[in-house]
Amino acid sequence: MVVTKLDRFARSSKDAITTIELLNDKDVSLIVLNMGGDRIDTSTAIGKLMNCRI
């Protein structure tokens, strides 16, 4: 799943974490194109680490 910004994906950090965990359980990756100037892809090792910070 690709989103432009995290605030377009979820209303709160808790909501984002819950939804990302549900996606991970279904083997669906999330790509956030603009996360403070960086790009996050939860299918990569760095993206999985960043997922813990969201």
mmCIF entry with sequence, helices, sheets and N, C-alpha, C, O atoms, coordinates in Angstrom:
data_MODEL
# 
_entry.id   MODEL 
# 
_entity.id                         1 
_entity.type                       polymer 
_entity.pdbx_number_of_molecules   1 
# 
_entity_poly.entity_id                      1 
_entity_poly.type                           'polypeptide(L)' 
_entity_poly.nstd_linkage                   no 
_entity_poly.nstd_monomer                   no 
_entity_poly.pdbx_seq_one_letter_code       MVVTKLDRFARSSKDAITTIELLNDKDVSLIVLNMGGDRIDTSTAIGKLMNCRI 
_entity_poly.pdbx_seq_one_letter_code_can   MVVTKLDRFARSSKDAITTIELLNDKDVSLIVLNMGGDRIDTSTAIGKLMNCRI 
_entity_poly.pdbx_strand_id                 A 
# 
loop_
_entity_poly_seq.entity_id 
_entity_poly_seq.num 
_entity_poly_seq.mon_id 
_entity_poly_seq.hetero 
1 1  MET n 
1 2  VAL n 
1 3  VAL n 
1 4  THR n 
1 5  LYS n 
1 6  LEU n 
1 7  ASP n 
1 8  ARG n 
1 9  PHE n 
1 10 ALA n 
1 11 ARG n 
1 12 SER n 
1 13 SER n 
1 14 LYS n 
1 15 ASP n 
1 16 ALA n 
1 17 ILE n 
1 18 THR n 
1 19 THR n 
1 20 ILE n 
1 21 GLU n 
1 22 LEU n 
1 23 LEU n 
1 24 ASN n 
1 25 ASP n 
1 26 LYS n 
1 27 ASP n 
1 28 VAL n 
1 29 SER n 
1 30 LEU n 
1 31 ILE n 
1 32 VAL n 
1 33 LEU n 
1 34 ASN n 
1 35 MET n 
1 36 GLY n 
1 37 GLY n 
1 38 ASP n 
1 39 ARG n 
1 40 ILE n 
1 41 ASP n 
1 42 THR n 
1 43 SER n 
1 44 THR n 
1 45 ALA n 
1 46 ILE n 
1 47 GLY n 
1 48 LYS n 
1 49 LEU n 
1 50 MET n 
1 51 ASN n 
1 52 CYS n 
1 53 ARG n 
1 54 ILE n 
# 
_struct_asym.id          A 
_struct_asym.entity_id   1 
# 
loop_
_struct_conf.conf_type_id 
_struct_conf.id 
_struct_conf.pdbx_PDB_helix_id 
_struct_conf.beg_label_comp_id 
_struct_conf.beg_label_asym_id 
_struct_conf.beg_label_seq_id 
_struct_conf.pdbx_beg_PDB_ins_code 
_struct_conf.end_label_comp_id 
_struct_conf.end_label_asym_id 
_struct_conf.end_label_seq_id 
_struct_conf.pdbx_end_PDB_ins_code 
_struct_conf.beg_auth_comp_id 
_struct_conf.beg_auth_asym_id 
_struct_conf.beg_auth_seq_id 
_struct_conf.end_auth_comp_id 
_struct_conf.end_auth_asym_id 
_struct_conf.end_auth_seq_id 
_struct_conf.pdbx_PDB_helix_class 
_struct_conf.details 
_struct_conf.pdbx_PDB_helix_length 
HELX_P HELX_P1 AA1 LEU A 6  ? ARG A 8  ? LEU A 6  ARG A 8  5 ? 3  
HELX_P HELX_P2 AA2 SER A 13 ? ASP A 25 ? SER A 13 ASP A 25 1 ? 13 
HELX_P HELX_P3 AA3 ALA A 45 ? ARG A 53 ? ALA A 45 ARG A 53 1 ? 9  
# 
_struct_conf_type.id          HELX_P 
_struct_conf_type.criteria    ? 
_struct_conf_type.reference   ? 
# 
_struct_sheet.id               AA1 
_struct_sheet.type             ? 
_struct_sheet.number_strands   3 
_struct_sheet.details          ? 
# 
loop_
_struct_sheet_order.sheet_id 
_struct_sheet_order.range_id_1 
_struct_sheet_order.range_id_2 
_struct_sheet_order.offset 
_struct_sheet_order.sense 
AA1 1 2 ? parallel      
AA1 2 3 ? anti-parallel 
# 
loop_
_struct_sheet_range.sheet_id 
_struct_sheet_range.id 
_struct_sheet_range.beg_label_comp_id 
_struct_sheet_range.beg_label_asym_id 
_struct_sheet_range.beg_label_seq_id 
_struct_sheet_range.pdbx_beg_PDB_ins_code 
_struct_sheet_range.end_label_comp_id 
_struct_sheet_range.end_label_asym_id 
_struct_sheet_range.end_label_seq_id 
_struct_sheet_range.pdbx_end_PDB_ins_code 
_struct_sheet_range.beg_auth_comp_id 
_struct_sheet_range.beg_auth_asym_id 
_struct_sheet_range.beg_auth_seq_id 
_struct_sheet_range.end_auth_comp_id 
_struct_sheet_range.end_auth_asym_id 
_struct_sheet_range.end_auth_seq_id 
AA1 1 VAL A 2  ? LYS A 5  ? VAL A 2  LYS A 5  
AA1 2 ILE A 31 ? MET A 35 ? ILE A 31 MET A 35 
AA1 3 ASP A 38 ? ASP A 41 ? ASP A 38 ASP A 41 
# 
loop_
_atom_site.group_PDB 
_atom_site.id 
_atom_site.type_symbol 
_atom_site.label_atom_id 
_atom_site.label_alt_id 
_atom_site.label_comp_id 
_atom_site.label_asym_id 
_atom_site.label_entity_id 
_atom_site.label_seq_id 
_atom_site.pdbx_PDB_ins_code 
_atom_site.Cartn_x 
_atom_site.Cartn_y 
_atom_site.Cartn_z 
_atom_site.occupancy 
_atom_site.B_iso_or_equiv 
_atom_site.pdbx_formal_charge 
_atom_site.auth_seq_id 
_atom_site.auth_comp_id 
_atom_site.auth_asym_id 
_atom_site.auth_atom_id 
_atom_site.pdbx_PDB_model_num 
ATOM 1   N N  . MET A 1 1  ? 0.855  -1.152  0.000  1.00 0.00 ? 1  MET A N  1 
ATOM 2   C CA . MET A 1 1  ? 0.000  0.000   0.000  1.00 0.00 ? 1  MET A CA 1 
ATOM 3   C C  . MET A 1 1  ? 0.910  1.227   0.000  1.00 0.00 ? 1  MET A C  1 
ATOM 4   O O  . MET A 1 1  ? 1.882  1.280   0.753  1.00 0.00 ? 1  MET A O  1 
ATOM 5   N N  . VAL A 1 2  ? 0.603  2.189   -0.824 1.00 0.00 ? 2  VAL A N  1 
ATOM 6   C CA . VAL A 1 2  ? 1.399  3.414   -0.917 1.00 0.00 ? 2  VAL A CA 1 
ATOM 7   C C  . VAL A 1 2  ? 0.538  4.596   -0.496 1.00 0.00 ? 2  VAL A C  1 
ATOM 8   O O  . VAL A 1 2  ? -0.576 4.770   -0.991 1.00 0.00 ? 2  VAL A O  1 
ATOM 9   N N  . VAL A 1 3  ? 1.064  5.414   0.430  1.00 0.00 ? 3  VAL A N  1 
ATOM 10  C CA . VAL A 1 3  ? 0.396  6.651   0.839  1.00 0.00 ? 3  VAL A CA 1 
ATOM 11  C C  . VAL A 1 3  ? 1.397  7.791   0.710  1.00 0.00 ? 3  VAL A C  1 
ATOM 12  O O  . VAL A 1 3  ? 2.605  7.590   0.833  1.00 0.00 ? 3  VAL A O  1 
ATOM 13  N N  . THR A 1 4  ? 0.884  8.978   0.465  1.00 0.00 ? 4  THR A N  1 
ATOM 14  C CA . THR A 1 4  ? 1.777  10.115  0.309  1.00 0.00 ? 4  THR A CA 1 
ATOM 15  C C  . THR A 1 4  ? 2.321  10.598  1.648  1.00 0.00 ? 4  THR A C  1 
ATOM 16  O O  . THR A 1 4  ? 3.512  10.882  1.774  1.00 0.00 ? 4  THR A O  1 
ATOM 17  N N  . LYS A 1 5  ? 1.450  10.690  2.644  1.00 0.00 ? 5  LYS A N  1 
ATOM 18  C CA . LYS A 1 5  ? 1.852  11.147  3.969  1.00 0.00 ? 5  LYS A CA 1 
ATOM 19  C C  . LYS A 1 5  ? 1.150  10.302  5.017  1.00 0.00 ? 5  LYS A C  1 
ATOM 20  O O  . LYS A 1 5  ? 0.041  9.815   4.796  1.00 0.00 ? 5  LYS A O  1 
ATOM 21  N N  . LEU A 1 6  ? 1.802  10.132  6.158  1.00 0.00 ? 6  LEU A N  1 
ATOM 22  C CA . LEU A 1 6  ? 1.235  9.291   7.206  1.00 0.00 ? 6  LEU A CA 1 
ATOM 23  C C  . LEU A 1 6  ? -0.078 9.860   7.733  1.00 0.00 ? 6  LEU A C  1 
ATOM 24  O O  . LEU A 1 6  ? -0.966 9.099   8.115  1.00 0.00 ? 6  LEU A O  1 
ATOM 25  N N  . ASP A 1 7  ? -0.217 11.189  7.760  1.00 0.00 ? 7  ASP A N  1 
ATOM 26  C CA . ASP A 1 7  ? -1.461 11.775  8.275  1.00 0.00 ? 7  ASP A CA 1 
ATOM 27  C C  . ASP A 1 7  ? -2.643 11.526  7.340  1.00 0.00 ? 7  ASP A C  1 
ATOM 28  O O  . ASP A 1 7  ? -3.791 11.724  7.737  1.00 0.00 ? 7  ASP A O  1 
ATOM 29  N N  . ARG A 1 8  ? -2.384 11.101  6.124  1.00 0.00 ? 8  ARG A N  1 
ATOM 30  C CA . ARG A 1 8  ? -3.453 10.716  5.193  1.00 0.00 ? 8  ARG A CA 1 
ATOM 31  C C  . ARG A 1 8  ? -3.839 9.253   5.371  1.00 0.00 ? 8  ARG A C  1 
ATOM 32  O O  . ARG A 1 8  ? -4.848 8.798   4.832  1.00 0.00 ? 8  ARG A O  1 
ATOM 33  N N  . PHE A 1 9  ? -3.034 8.525   6.127  1.00 0.00 ? 9  PHE A N  1 
ATOM 34  C CA . PHE A 1 9  ? -3.242 7.100   6.342  1.00 0.00 ? 9  PHE A CA 1 
ATOM 35  C C  . PHE A 1 9  ? -3.977 6.820   7.647  1.00 0.00 ? 9  PHE A C  1 
ATOM 36  O O  . PHE A 1 9  ? -4.810 5.916   7.716  1.00 0.00 ? 9  PHE A O  1 
ATOM 37  N N  . ALA A 1 10 ? -3.665 7.599   8.683  1.00 0.00 ? 10 ALA A N  1 
ATOM 38  C CA . ALA A 1 10 ? -4.234 7.343   10.012 1.00 0.00 ? 10 ALA A CA 1 
ATOM 39  C C  . ALA A 1 10 ? -4.452 8.662   10.747 1.00 0.00 ? 10 ALA A C  1 
ATOM 40  O O  . ALA A 1 10 ? -3.792 9.662   10.466 1.00 0.00 ? 10 ALA A O  1 
ATOM 41  N N  . ARG A 1 11 ? -5.381 8.646   11.685 1.00 0.00 ? 11 ARG A N  1 
ATOM 42  C CA . ARG A 1 11 ? -5.715 9.854   12.446 1.00 0.00 ? 11 ARG A CA 1 
ATOM 43  C C  . ARG A 1 11 ? -4.791 10.087  13.633 1.00 0.00 ? 11 ARG A C  1 
ATOM 44  O O  . ARG A 1 11 ? -4.621 11.220  14.082 1.00 0.00 ? 11 ARG A O  1 
ATOM 45  N N  . SER A 1 12 ? -4.195 9.010   14.140 1.00 0.00 ? 12 SER A N  1 
ATOM 46  C CA . SER A 1 12 ? -3.312 9.135   15.302 1.00 0.00 ? 12 SER A CA 1 
ATOM 47  C C  . SER A 1 12 ? -2.187 8.112   15.185 1.00 0.00 ? 12 SER A C  1 
ATOM 48  O O  . SER A 1 12 ? -2.238 7.205   14.354 1.00 0.00 ? 12 SER A O  1 
ATOM 49  N N  . SER A 1 13 ? -1.182 8.272   16.020 1.00 0.00 ? 13 SER A N  1 
ATOM 50  C CA . SER A 1 13 ? -0.072 7.314   16.024 1.00 0.00 ? 13 SER A CA 1 
ATOM 51  C C  . SER A 1 13 ? -0.556 5.923   16.404 1.00 0.00 ? 13 SER A C  1 
ATOM 52  O O  . SER A 1 13 ? -0.139 4.925   15.817 1.00 0.00 ? 13 SER A O  1 
ATOM 53  N N  . LYS A 1 14 ? -1.438 5.870   17.389 1.00 0.00 ? 14 LYS A N  1 
ATOM 54  C CA . LYS A 1 14 ? -1.973 4.581   17.823 1.00 0.00 ? 14 LYS A CA 1 
ATOM 55  C C  . LYS A 1 14 ? -2.735 3.905   16.688 1.00 0.00 ? 14 LYS A C  1 
ATOM 56  O O  . LYS A 1 14 ? -2.590 2.702   16.472 1.00 0.00 ? 14 LYS A O  1 
ATOM 57  N N  . ASP A 1 15 ? -3.538 4.667   15.968 1.00 0.00 ? 15 ASP A N  1 
ATOM 58  C CA . ASP A 1 15 ? -4.285 4.140   14.836 1.00 0.00 ? 15 ASP A CA 1 
ATOM 59  C C  . ASP A 1 15 ? -3.331 3.649   13.746 1.00 0.00 ? 15 ASP A C  1 
ATOM 60  O O  . ASP A 1 15 ? -3.567 2.600   13.145 1.00 0.00 ? 15 ASP A O  1 
ATOM 61  N N  . ALA A 1 16 ? -2.264 4.394   13.489 1.00 0.00 ? 16 ALA A N  1 
ATOM 62  C CA . ALA A 1 16 ? -1.284 4.004   12.477 1.00 0.00 ? 16 ALA A CA 1 
ATOM 63  C C  . ALA A 1 16 ? -0.604 2.698   12.855 1.00 0.00 ? 16 ALA A C  1 
ATOM 64  O O  . ALA A 1 16 ? -0.472 1.802   12.022 1.00 0.00 ? 16 ALA A O  1 
ATOM 65  N N  . ILE A 1 17 ? -0.174 2.586   14.100 1.00 0.00 ? 17 ILE A N  1 
ATOM 66  C CA . ILE A 1 17 ? 0.504  1.368   14.558 1.00 0.00 ? 17 ILE A CA 1 
ATOM 67  C C  . ILE A 1 17 ? -0.417 0.166   14.448 1.00 0.00 ? 17 ILE A C  1 
ATOM 68  O O  . ILE A 1 17 ? -0.005 -0.895  13.979 1.00 0.00 ? 17 ILE A O  1 
ATOM 69  N N  . THR A 1 18 ? -1.663 0.327   14.879 1.00 0.00 ? 18 THR A N  1 
ATOM 70  C CA . THR A 1 18 ? -2.629 -0.769  14.810 1.00 0.00 ? 18 THR A CA 1 
ATOM 71  C C  . THR A 1 18 ? -2.855 -1.211  13.373 1.00 0.00 ? 18 THR A C  1 
ATOM 72  O O  . THR A 1 18 ? -2.865 -2.407  13.082 1.00 0.00 ? 18 THR A O  1 
ATOM 73  N N  . THR A 1 19 ? -3.034 -0.263  12.486 1.00 0.00 ? 19 THR A N  1 
ATOM 74  C CA . THR A 1 19 ? -3.299 -0.575  11.084 1.00 0.00 ? 19 THR A CA 1 
ATOM 75  C C  . THR A 1 19 ? -2.075 -1.202  10.423 1.00 0.00 ? 19 THR A C  1 
ATOM 76  O O  . THR A 1 19 ? -2.208 -2.143  9.641  1.00 0.00 ? 19 THR A O  1 
ATOM 77  N N  . ILE A 1 20 ? -0.889 -0.690  10.728 1.00 0.00 ? 20 ILE A N  1 
ATOM 78  C CA . ILE A 1 20 ? 0.340  -1.259  10.163 1.00 0.00 ? 20 ILE A CA 1 
ATOM 79  C C  . ILE A 1 20 ? 0.529  -2.695  10.645 1.00 0.00 ? 20 ILE A C  1 
ATOM 80  O O  . ILE A 1 20 ? 0.949  -3.555  9.870  1.00 0.00 ? 20 ILE A O  1 
ATOM 81  N N  . GLU A 1 21 ? 0.225  -2.962  11.906 1.00 0.00 ? 21 GLU A N  1 
ATOM 82  C CA . GLU A 1 21 ? 0.323  -4.332  12.420 1.00 0.00 ? 21 GLU A CA 1 
ATOM 83  C C  . GLU A 1 21 ? -0.652 -5.257  11.705 1.00 0.00 ? 21 GLU A C  1 
ATOM 84  O O  . GLU A 1 21 ? -0.311 -6.396  11.389 1.00 0.00 ? 21 GLU A O  1 
ATOM 85  N N  . LEU A 1 22 ? -1.866 -4.771  11.448 1.00 0.00 ? 22 LEU A N  1 
ATOM 86  C CA . LEU A 1 22 ? -2.843 -5.571  10.697 1.00 0.00 ? 22 LEU A CA 1 
ATOM 87  C C  . LEU A 1 22 ? -2.349 -5.856  9.278  1.00 0.00 ? 22 LEU A C  1 
ATOM 88  O O  . LEU A 1 22 ? -2.492 -6.971  8.776  1.00 0.00 ? 22 LEU A O  1 
ATOM 89  N N  . LEU A 1 23 ? -1.774 -4.852  8.644  1.00 0.00 ? 23 LEU A N  1 
ATOM 90  C CA . LEU A 1 23 ? -1.233 -5.040  7.294  1.00 0.00 ? 23 LEU A CA 1 
ATOM 91  C C  . LEU A 1 23 ? -0.079 -6.032  7.310  1.00 0.00 ? 23 LEU A C  1 
ATOM 92  O O  . LEU A 1 23 ? 0.010  -6.898  6.439  1.00 0.00 ? 23 LEU A O  1 
ATOM 93  N N  . ASN A 1 24 ? 0.812  -5.909  8.302  1.00 0.00 ? 24 ASN A N  1 
ATOM 94  C CA . ASN A 1 24 ? 1.948  -6.833  8.403  1.00 0.00 ? 24 ASN A CA 1 
ATOM 95  C C  . ASN A 1 24 ? 1.476  -8.265  8.591  1.00 0.00 ? 24 ASN A C  1 
ATOM 96  O O  . ASN A 1 24 ? 2.063  -9.189  8.030  1.00 0.00 ? 24 ASN A O  1 
ATOM 97  N N  . ASP A 1 25 ? 0.426  -8.459  9.372  1.00 0.00 ? 25 ASP A N  1 
ATOM 98  C CA . ASP A 1 25 ? -0.120 -9.802  9.587  1.00 0.00 ? 25 ASP A CA 1 
ATOM 99  C C  . ASP A 1 25 ? -0.632 -10.416 8.285  1.00 0.00 ? 25 ASP A C  1 
ATOM 100 O O  . ASP A 1 25 ? -0.653 -11.637 8.132  1.00 0.00 ? 25 ASP A O  1 
ATOM 101 N N  . LYS A 1 26 ? -1.039 -9.571  7.361  1.00 0.00 ? 26 LYS A N  1 
ATOM 102 C CA . LYS A 1 26 ? -1.545 -10.042 6.066  1.00 0.00 ? 26 LYS A CA 1 
ATOM 103 C C  . LYS A 1 26 ? -0.475 -9.984  4.981  1.00 0.00 ? 26 LYS A C  1 
ATOM 104 O O  . LYS A 1 26 ? -0.775 -10.139 3.798  1.00 0.00 ? 26 LYS A O  1 
ATOM 105 N N  . ASP A 1 27 ? 0.794  -9.757  5.394  1.00 0.00 ? 27 ASP A N  1 
ATOM 106 C CA . ASP A 1 27 ? 1.935  -9.658  4.468  1.00 0.00 ? 27 ASP A CA 1 
ATOM 107 C C  . ASP A 1 27 ? 1.764  -8.538  3.444  1.00 0.00 ? 27 ASP A C  1 
ATOM 108 O O  . ASP A 1 27 ? 2.132  -8.685  2.278  1.00 0.00 ? 27 ASP A O  1 
ATOM 109 N N  . VAL A 1 28 ? 1.203  -7.422  3.896  1.00 0.00 ? 28 VAL A N  1 
ATOM 110 C CA . VAL A 1 28 ? 1.052  -6.236  3.056  1.00 0.00 ? 28 VAL A CA 1 
ATOM 111 C C  . VAL A 1 28 ? 2.035  -5.184  3.559  1.00 0.00 ? 28 VAL A C  1 
ATOM 112 O O  . VAL A 1 28 ? 2.057  -4.866  4.748  1.00 0.00 ? 28 VAL A O  1 
ATOM 113 N N  . SER A 1 29 ? 2.840  -4.652  2.660  1.00 0.00 ? 29 SER A N  1 
ATOM 114 C CA . SER A 1 29 ? 3.811  -3.620  3.019  1.00 0.00 ? 29 SER A CA 1 
ATOM 115 C C  . SER A 1 29 ? 3.180  -2.246  2.879  1.00 0.00 ? 29 SER A C  1 
ATOM 116 O O  . SER A 1 29 ? 2.251  -2.043  2.097  1.00 0.00 ? 29 SER A O  1 
ATOM 117 N N  . LEU A 1 30 ? 3.701  -1.318  3.649  1.00 0.00 ? 30 LEU A N  1 
ATOM 118 C CA . LEU A 1 30 ? 3.257  0.071   3.574  1.00 0.00 ? 30 LEU A CA 1 
ATOM 119 C C  . LEU A 1 30 ? 4.436  0.928   3.149  1.00 0.00 ? 30 LEU A C  1 
ATOM 120 O O  . LEU A 1 30 ? 5.531  0.804   3.697  1.00 0.00 ? 30 LEU A O  1 
ATOM 121 N N  . ILE A 1 31 ? 4.212  1.792   2.178  1.00 0.00 ? 31 ILE A N  1 
ATOM 122 C CA . ILE A 1 31 ? 5.223  2.749   1.755  1.00 0.00 ? 31 ILE A CA 1 
ATOM 123 C C  . ILE A 1 31 ? 4.651  4.141   1.983  1.00 0.00 ? 31 ILE A C  1 
ATOM 124 O O  . ILE A 1 31 ? 3.614  4.502   1.425  1.00 0.00 ? 31 ILE A O  1 
ATOM 125 N N  . VAL A 1 32 ? 5.346  4.918   2.816  1.00 0.00 ? 32 VAL A N  1 
ATOM 126 C CA . VAL A 1 32 ? 4.976  6.314   3.060  1.00 0.00 ? 32 VAL A CA 1 
ATOM 127 C C  . VAL A 1 32 ? 5.974  7.157   2.279  1.00 0.00 ? 32 VAL A C  1 
ATOM 128 O O  . VAL A 1 32 ? 7.168  7.133   2.575  1.00 0.00 ? 32 VAL A O  1 
ATOM 129 N N  . LEU A 1 33 ? 5.501  7.897   1.291  1.00 0.00 ? 33 LEU A N  1 
ATOM 130 C CA . LEU A 1 33 ? 6.386  8.632   0.410  1.00 0.00 ? 33 LEU A CA 1 
ATOM 131 C C  . LEU A 1 33 ? 7.027  9.846   1.057  1.00 0.00 ? 33 LEU A C  1 
ATOM 132 O O  . LEU A 1 33 ? 8.161  10.191  0.724  1.00 0.00 ? 33 LEU A O  1 
ATOM 133 N N  . ASN A 1 34 ? 6.326  10.504  1.977  1.00 0.00 ? 34 ASN A N  1 
ATOM 134 C CA . ASN A 1 34 ? 6.868  11.704  2.594  1.00 0.00 ? 34 ASN A CA 1 
ATOM 135 C C  . ASN A 1 34 ? 6.717  11.611  4.103  1.00 0.00 ? 34 ASN A C  1 
ATOM 136 O O  . ASN A 1 34 ? 5.671  11.949  4.659  1.00 0.00 ? 34 ASN A O  1 
ATOM 137 N N  . MET A 1 35 ? 7.765  11.154  4.753  1.00 0.00 ? 35 MET A N  1 
ATOM 138 C CA . MET A 1 35 ? 7.762  11.039  6.213  1.00 0.00 ? 35 MET A CA 1 
ATOM 139 C C  . MET A 1 35 ? 8.880  11.929  6.735  1.00 0.00 ? 35 MET A C  1 
ATOM 140 O O  . MET A 1 35 ? 9.979  11.457  7.027  1.00 0.00 ? 35 MET A O  1 
ATOM 141 N N  . GLY A 1 36 ? 8.593  13.212  6.848  1.00 0.00 ? 36 GLY A N  1 
ATOM 142 C CA . GLY A 1 36 ? 9.620  14.148  7.299  1.00 0.00 ? 36 GLY A CA 1 
ATOM 143 C C  . GLY A 1 36 ? 10.755 14.286  6.304  1.00 0.00 ? 36 GLY A C  1 
ATOM 144 O O  . GLY A 1 36 ? 11.905 14.488  6.695  1.00 0.00 ? 36 GLY A O  1 
ATOM 145 N N  . GLY A 1 37 ? 10.445 14.179  5.030  1.00 0.00 ? 37 GLY A N  1 
ATOM 146 C CA . GLY A 1 37 ? 11.454 14.275  3.992  1.00 0.00 ? 37 GLY A CA 1 
ATOM 147 C C  . GLY A 1 37 ? 12.028 12.931  3.590  1.00 0.00 ? 37 GLY A C  1 
ATOM 148 O O  . GLY A 1 37 ? 12.721 12.837  2.577  1.00 0.00 ? 37 GLY A O  1 
ATOM 149 N N  . ASP A 1 38 ? 11.758 11.894  4.355  1.00 0.00 ? 38 ASP A N  1 
ATOM 150 C CA . ASP A 1 38 ? 12.239 10.553  4.052  1.00 0.00 ? 38 ASP A CA 1 
ATOM 151 C C  . ASP A 1 38 ? 11.106 9.689   3.528  1.00 0.00 ? 38 ASP A C  1 
ATOM 152 O O  . ASP A 1 38 ? 9.931  10.041  3.630  1.00 0.00 ? 38 ASP A O  1 
ATOM 153 N N  . ARG A 1 39 ? 11.480 8.564   2.971  1.00 0.00 ? 39 ARG A N  1 
ATOM 154 C CA . ARG A 1 39 ? 10.515 7.580   2.490  1.00 0.00 ? 39 ARG A CA 1 
ATOM 155 C C  . ARG A 1 39 ? 10.639 6.342   3.369  1.00 0.00 ? 39 ARG A C  1 
ATOM 156 O O  . ARG A 1 39 ? 11.749 5.897   3.662  1.00 0.00 ? 39 ARG A O  1 
ATOM 157 N N  . ILE A 1 40 ? 9.513  5.786   3.790  1.00 0.00 ? 40 ILE A N  1 
ATOM 158 C CA . ILE A 1 40 ? 9.514  4.588   4.622  1.00 0.00 ? 40 ILE A CA 1 
ATOM 159 C C  . ILE A 1 40 ? 8.837  3.467   3.851  1.00 0.00 ? 40 ILE A C  1 
ATOM 160 O O  . ILE A 1 40 ? 7.757  3.638   3.286  1.00 0.00 ? 40 ILE A O  1 
ATOM 161 N N  . ASP A 1 41 ? 9.497  2.318   3.841  1.00 0.00 ? 41 ASP A N  1 
ATOM 162 C CA . ASP A 1 41 ? 8.957  1.117   3.216  1.00 0.00 ? 41 ASP A CA 1 
ATOM 163 C C  . ASP A 1 41 ? 9.036  0.006   4.252  1.00 0.00 ? 41 ASP A C  1 
ATOM 164 O O  . ASP A 1 41 ? 10.132 -0.428  4.607  1.00 0.00 ? 41 ASP A O  1 
ATOM 165 N N  . THR A 1 42 ? 7.887  -0.461  4.744  1.00 0.00 ? 42 THR A N  1 
ATOM 166 C CA . THR A 1 42 ? 7.871  -1.435  5.834  1.00 0.00 ? 42 THR A CA 1 
ATOM 167 C C  . THR A 1 42 ? 8.304  -2.831  5.391  1.00 0.00 ? 42 THR A C  1 
ATOM 168 O O  . THR A 1 42 ? 8.383  -3.740  6.217  1.00 0.00 ? 42 THR A O  1 
ATOM 169 N N  . SER A 1 43 ? 8.584  -3.012  4.104  1.00 0.00 ? 43 SER A N  1 
ATOM 170 C CA . SER A 1 43 ? 9.072  -4.309  3.647  1.00 0.00 ? 43 SER A CA 1 
ATOM 171 C C  . SER A 1 43 ? 10.583 -4.427  3.794  1.00 0.00 ? 43 SER A C  1 
ATOM 172 O O  . SER A 1 43 ? 11.130 -5.522  3.661  1.00 0.00 ? 43 SER A O  1 
ATOM 173 N N  . THR A 1 44 ? 11.267 -3.319  4.067  1.00 0.00 ? 44 THR A N  1 
ATOM 174 C CA . THR A 1 44 ? 12.718 -3.338  4.239  1.00 0.00 ? 44 THR A CA 1 
ATOM 175 C C  . THR A 1 44 ? 13.078 -3.388  5.719  1.00 0.00 ? 44 THR A C  1 
ATOM 176 O O  . THR A 1 44 ? 12.247 -3.113  6.584  1.00 0.00 ? 44 THR A O  1 
ATOM 177 N N  . ALA A 1 45 ? 14.321 -3.740  5.993  1.00 0.00 ? 45 ALA A N  1 
ATOM 178 C CA . ALA A 1 45 ? 14.780 -3.820  7.384  1.00 0.00 ? 45 ALA A CA 1 
ATOM 179 C C  . ALA A 1 45 ? 14.705 -2.454  8.062  1.00 0.00 ? 45 ALA A C  1 
ATOM 180 O O  . ALA A 1 45 ? 14.274 -2.357  9.211  1.00 0.00 ? 45 ALA A O  1 
ATOM 181 N N  . ILE A 1 46 ? 15.117 -1.407  7.367  1.00 0.00 ? 46 ILE A N  1 
ATOM 182 C CA . ILE A 1 46 ? 15.070 -0.060  7.941  1.00 0.00 ? 46 ILE A CA 1 
ATOM 183 C C  . ILE A 1 46 ? 13.629 0.385   8.135  1.00 0.00 ? 46 ILE A C  1 
ATOM 184 O O  . ILE A 1 46 ? 13.311 1.038   9.129  1.00 0.00 ? 46 ILE A O  1 
ATOM 185 N N  . GLY A 1 47 ? 12.764 0.041   7.204  1.00 0.00 ? 47 GLY A N  1 
ATOM 186 C CA . GLY A 1 47 ? 11.344 0.368   7.337  1.00 0.00 ? 47 GLY A CA 1 
ATOM 187 C C  . GLY A 1 47 ? 10.700 -0.313  8.532  1.00 0.00 ? 47 GLY A C  1 
ATOM 188 O O  . GLY A 1 47 ? 9.847  0.269   9.201  1.00 0.00 ? 47 GLY A O  1 
ATOM 189 N N  . LYS A 1 48 ? 11.110 -1.551  8.798  1.00 0.00 ? 48 LYS A N  1 
ATOM 190 C CA . LYS A 1 48 ? 10.594 -2.266  9.969  1.00 0.00 ? 48 LYS A CA 1 
ATOM 191 C C  . LYS A 1 48 ? 11.071 -1.606  11.239 1.00 0.00 ? 48 LYS A C  1 
ATOM 192 O O  . LYS A 1 48 ? 10.323 -1.528  12.214 1.00 0.00 ? 48 LYS A O  1 
ATOM 193 N N  . LEU A 1 49 ? 12.308 -1.124  11.250 1.00 0.00 ? 49 LEU A N  1 
ATOM 194 C CA . LEU A 1 49 ? 12.820 -0.407  12.413 1.00 0.00 ? 49 LEU A CA 1 
ATOM 195 C C  . LEU A 1 49 ? 12.079 0.914   12.594 1.00 0.00 ? 49 LEU A C  1 
ATOM 196 O O  . LEU A 1 49 ? 11.725 1.267   13.719 1.00 0.00 ? 49 LEU A O  1 
ATOM 197 N N  . MET A 1 50 ? 11.838 1.644   11.521 1.00 0.00 ? 50 MET A N  1 
ATOM 198 C CA . MET A 1 50 ? 11.113 2.916   11.596 1.00 0.00 ? 50 MET A CA 1 
ATOM 199 C C  . MET A 1 50 ? 9.683  2.684   12.052 1.00 0.00 ? 50 MET A C  1 
ATOM 200 O O  . MET A 1 50 ? 9.101  3.554   12.701 1.00 0.00 ? 50 MET A O  1 
ATOM 201 N N  . ASN A 1 51 ? 9.113  1.558   11.739 1.00 0.00 ? 51 ASN A N  1 
ATOM 202 C CA . ASN A 1 51 ? 7.753  1.224   12.158 1.00 0.00 ? 51 ASN A CA 1 
ATOM 203 C C  . ASN A 1 51 ? 7.645  1.253   13.684 1.00 0.00 ? 51 ASN A C  1 
ATOM 204 O O  . ASN A 1 51 ? 6.591  1.588   14.225 1.00 0.00 ? 51 ASN A O  1 
ATOM 205 N N  . CYS A 1 52 ? 8.713  0.909   14.368 1.00 0.00 ? 52 CYS A N  1 
ATOM 206 C CA . CYS A 1 52 ? 8.710  0.925   15.837 1.00 0.00 ? 52 CYS A CA 1 
ATOM 207 C C  . CYS A 1 52 ? 8.648  2.356   16.363 1.00 0.00 ? 52 CYS A C  1 
ATOM 208 O O  . CYS A 1 52 ? 8.168  2.586   17.473 1.00 0.00 ? 52 CYS A O  1 
ATOM 209 N N  . ARG A 1 53 ? 9.130  3.324   15.573 1.00 0.00 ? 53 ARG A N  1 
ATOM 210 C CA . ARG A 1 53 ? 9.160  4.723   16.001 1.00 0.00 ? 53 ARG A CA 1 
ATOM 211 C C  . ARG A 1 53 ? 7.852  5.451   15.738 1.00 0.00 ? 53 ARG A C  1 
ATOM 212 O O  . ARG A 1 53 ? 7.589  6.473   16.373 1.00 0.00 ? 53 ARG A O  1 
ATOM 213 N N  . ILE A 1 54 ? 7.029  4.962   14.830 1.00 0.00 ? 54 ILE A N  1 
ATOM 214 C CA . ILE A 1 54 ? 5.799  5.670   14.449 1.00 0.00 ? 54 ILE A CA 1 
ATOM 215 C C  . ILE A 1 54 ? 4.846  5.778   15.596 1.00 0.00 ? 54 ILE A C  1 
ATOM 216 O O  . ILE A 1 54 ? 3.763  6.344   15.448 1.00 0.00 ? 54 ILE A O  1 
# 
